[in-house]
Amino acid sequence: MKNYYTMLIERDEEGWYVGSVPSLPGCHTQGRTIDELISNMEEALSLYAEEEYVASPIFAGSKEIA
């Protein structure tokens, strides 16, 4: 069974795309392009899973805040 995660993507002041998975503490990476970021995140998720058991998070909802 394949797990799916939400990746938050930001762009830093130097133009790099920075991705993080909020449900997996410490799971983050970066790339010059979106494609590179996605590739790097797939690798980061693989390495994260090797280090510890990764359970599927239970979605609790979302809220837009200002």
Rosetta blueprint (number, residue, H / E / L):
1 M L
2 K L
3 N L
4 Y L
5 Y L
6 T L
7 M L
8 L E
9 I E
10 E E
11 R E
12 D L
13 E L
14 E L
15 G L
16 W L
17 Y E
18 V E
19 G E
20 S E
21 V L
22 P L
23 S L
24 L L
25 P L
26 G L
27 C L
28 H E
29 T E
30 Q E
31 G E
32 R L
33 T L
34 I H
35 D H
36 E H
37 L H
38 I H
39 S H
40 N H
41 M H
42 E H
43 E H
44 A H
45 L H
46 S H
47 L H
48 Y H
49 A H
50 E H
51 E H
52 E L
53 Y L
54 V L
55 A L
56 S L
57 P L
58 I L
59 F L
60 A L
61 G L
62 S L
63 K L
64 E L
65 I L
66 A L
